[in-house]
Amino acid sequence: MLSRGLSRGAVAVSITAAIAAVGSFLYSRWFRPLGSSSCAHSMAAHVKALTSPYPGSQVQRTPVPPEKICWQVDWPEYDPVDYTAPYVLTNPPWADPPLGSEGFSPKFNALDGAVQRQSLQDTYSVEKGVPRNPVGRTGVKGRGLLGRWGPNHAADPIITRWKQDSDGRRVTDVNTGKPILQFVAIQRKDCGQWAIPGGMVDPGELVTATLRREFCEEALNSLEGTGDQTENEKKIQELFSQEHLLIYKGYVDDPRNTDNSWMETQAVNYHDETGHLLNQLRLEAGDDAGKVQWVDVSSECSLYANHASFILILAHKRGAHW
């Protein structure tokens, strides 16, 4: 029941304003760059990096209270569980050997041969030869599922278009009056969650190459080469040749993070303003994706890691409905 003197229109405006206020708050919390005092942001940045059990295992993280995430907070009793996934220890090509292995002397905070060990943000601490998570404690040491000691670099291509009706006109949200943006999302095979397509930057690879490669592998199934790929390739070439928008660059709150290994990414938006490239693009799940589809951008998005936060800043920058 509406309160006396308050019209339905006023209620709608109030709700819209409230959503916008919450979005602005989240935007400011998530997208402040981490500086040397990064622990000041740990309560905002470490959520999924504290979840148990650790992905792909039954390992329970040592519980870390919010007030003790920061390394600057003294906690002499802190003794996290040590875990590196068995497969990582078999030394696949994308993984480092254990620290102390013969012939392995990584150069942290530097380009180490073809391996990029510099953070996308600031210099991180190395304690007794072991890199330390720049945001704070996670309740587990070692590498977990991650291959590299220190930063593990990824790239996340956010491919977007405006939602259109059958006449080709933009669809707007009835409450905010803003146009609805759509992005390509994949359902991850490892956890079943929806996510932005993306993956790890190979040693020596340009991030721009990673962005295109990962989208093609996960959302177009380019590895299998099924069907006629010629038209898709032409459209992708044109899309990735256009001006792009950097959405985020830095540390990622990822459930795979540990005290000594963590995810960092560059999330980049490639947008088709008219839809002439993407409306006829044939999506096909491949590589690590179980499914692929266009998803409407809104505050209802529930995505892997902090991908929803990337979508929030995208909506903010594009002036789209959230």
N, C-alpha and C positions, 0 to 999 in steps of 0.2 A: 504494500500500500504506500502511495506517495504521501509525503508530509504535506500539511496544509501550506499553500502558497508556493509550492515547488513544482514546477511543470515538468513533464516528461523530457522536454527539450533541455531544461536546465540540468536534470539528472544525467542525461547523456553527455552534456558538455562537461559536467563534474567528473564523470567516470573517465572521459577522454583525457582530461587534464591530469587526473590521478595517474593514469597509465603513463602519460608523458613524463610526469615527475619521477615515477619509479624508474623509467628507462634512463632518464638523465642521471639519476643516482647510480644505477648500475654501470652506466657508461663511465662515470667519473671514478668509480671504485676499481673497475677492471682495467682501464686503459691509461693509467698513469704509468709512465716509464719507470722501471726499477733502477734506482741509482745506487750509490754506495750504501745508503741506508735502506736497502731493500727489505730488511726485516720489518720495517714500518708497514709494509704492505702484505706481510705473510698471512694475516687472518683473511684477507681478501683473495690471495692468490693460491693458498693451499686448502683445497676442499677435497677434490678427487684424488689428490696425491696422498691422502691420509686414509683412504678406504681399505677395508679388509674384507675377505682375504685378498692377498696380492693376486693380480690377474693371472689366470692359467695355473694356479697353484692353490694349496690349502694353507699357505703361509700367512700367519696373522701378524700384522704390523704391531710394533710396540706402541701402545697408545700415547699420543702426543697432545697434551692440553693446548688449546689455542694460545694461551699466554706463554707457552714454552716452545713454540715453533721457531722463534728467532734464535740464532746461534749466540747472539749477544746476551741472552738471558742465561745465567749460570745454571747448569743442571748436571752436577757431577755424577749423579746416579744413572744418567741416560746410557743405556746399553742396548741399542737396537739389534734386532735379528739380522743375521747376515744371509743374504739370498742372491744367488745368481742362477738363472734358469739353466738346467742341464744342457739344453741345446746350445746355449750361448757358450758354454764351457767346451764344446766340441770344436771351437775356433772356426766357425764359418767365415767366409771372406769379408763379411760386413762387420765382424766383431773384433775387438781388441783381445789380446791374450790377457791372462791374469797379471796384475801388477807384480813386479819382481821376476817375471819370466825372463829367461836368458835372451838377450838381444832386444828386449822391449824397453825402450826409454822414451816414453811419450813426452812431447813438448807442449805442455798445457798453456793455454792463453796465447796460442800461436798457430800459424799454419804449419802443420807437421807433415812435411812431404805433400801428399795429395789430400790428407785428412785435415779438415778444418776443425781445430780445437779451440778457436776463439768463440766467445759468446757473442750473440747478436746485441748484447747490452753492455755490461761493464765487465771488468776483470773479476774473475771469481777467485776465491781463496783455494790454496792448495796446502793441506795440512799433512806433514810427514809424507809427502809424495802422493797424497790422495786428494783429488778435487772434491770440493764441498759445495753442495747445492746452494745457490745464491739466495734462494728465498727462505730456506730454513730446514728444520728437521722434518723427516717423513715417516720415521718409525721403522725403516729398514735400510741397511747399508748393502754395499755390493752394487751389482748392475741390474738385477732383476731380469727383465726381458730385453733390456737395451744393450746394444752392442758396444757402444763407446763409453769409456770413462769420461766424465764431464758432459759437455753438451752433445746431444744427438740432434742433428739438423734435419728438419723436414720442410716441405713446401705444400701449401693448401690452396689450390685454385678454386675460387668461388665464381661459378659461371651463372650469370643472371640474365633475366629478361623481365619485361613487364607482363603481368597477367592480362590477357585480352579476352573479350567476348567473341561470339561467333561472327560479329561484324568487324573485328579487328580493332575495337576501341578498348582503351585501358579500363580495367575494372578497379573501382575504388572501394574502400571499406566504408560501410554505412555509418559507422560511428566517428572515425577520424577524418573521413573525407579524403584520405591520402591514397595514392595508387598502390596497388599490391604488387610487390616484387616476388619473383619466383627464382629459386636456385636449384641446381642439380645436386641431389643427395644420394648417397649410397648407404646400403645397410651392411655393416661390417659382419663378416663371417665369424670373427673371433668372439664377439660379444653380443651380436644381434642388434646393437644400437645404430641409429641413423647418424650419418656423419658427412662432413664435406669430403669429397675425394682428395686424396693426398698421400704422400709417402716420403721416404727418406731421400735426401740429396746424396747421390753417389759421390765418392771421392773425385775431386777435380771437375765435377759437373756444375754448370751454371744453373742458378736457381730458376731462371726462365725456362731452361730445358726440362728441369724437373717438373715444373708446373704443367707444362704441356704433356709430358710423358705420362705423368700420373693420371691426369684426366682421361687421356686416351685409353690407358690400360684399364682403369677402374670403371669408367662410365661408357666407354665405347667398345670395350673388349678387343682392343687393337692387337693384343698378343695372339689371340686365336685367328684373327684375320677372317672371321666369318662374314659372309654376305659381301655386298659391293661396298667397299670402303672409299671408293673414289670421291663420291659427293661429300661424304663426311670429312674427308681429308681437306678438300677445298674450303669447306666452311670453317674448319678448325684453323687452317692456315690464316684465313682472313681475320678470324676472331682474335687469335693470339698475336696478330700483327698490329692490332689497334692499341690505342692508349689504354693503359690499365690503371687501377687504383689500389695503392697499398693500404690494406685494412689493418694489419697488425704485424709487428716484427718483434719477437722476443720470447721470453719464457712462457711455457704452456703448463697449466695445471692439468697434469695427465696422470691417470692411475698407475702408469708404469714407472713413474719417477721414484728415485731413491735418494739417499743422502749423497751419493757419489756419481749418479748418472741421471740426466734429466732431458726432457724434450724442449726444443726451441723451434719456432717455425716462422715462416713468412707467409701470411695469408694475403692473397692478391685477388682482386675482383676484375674479371673480364666480362663486360656488359654489352649485350646486344640491344641497343636502344629501340630499334624498330621491330625486332623479332625476325627479320628476313633471313638471318643466319641460323637461328636456333629453333624456330618453330617447326621446321621439318627435319631437325636432327634426330637420327635414329639412335636412341639410347639402348645400350646393352650391357648388362652387368658382366664384369670380368675381373680377373686377378683376385684381389681380396674381397670383392664385393659380392654379396648374395643377391641384392636387388638394387635397382637404380630408378629414380623417378624425379619429376619436378615437384618441388614442395613450396607452398605459399609461405612467405616470410611473415611471422607474427610472434607475439610474446608466448604463444603456445608451443613454439619449437622446443623439442627436447632432444638434445644431440650429445654425441660423444665428447668426452673431455670438456674443454671450454669453447667448443665450436659455436654454441648458442650465443656466446659473448661476441664472437666475430660477426655473427649475423646481426646482432644488435647494432654494432658500430656501422655495419654496412647500411642498414636501414636508416640510421641517423645521417650518414653521409649522402645517401641517395635521395633523401626526403621521402622515403617510402613509409607505408603503414607498418606499425609495430604493435 
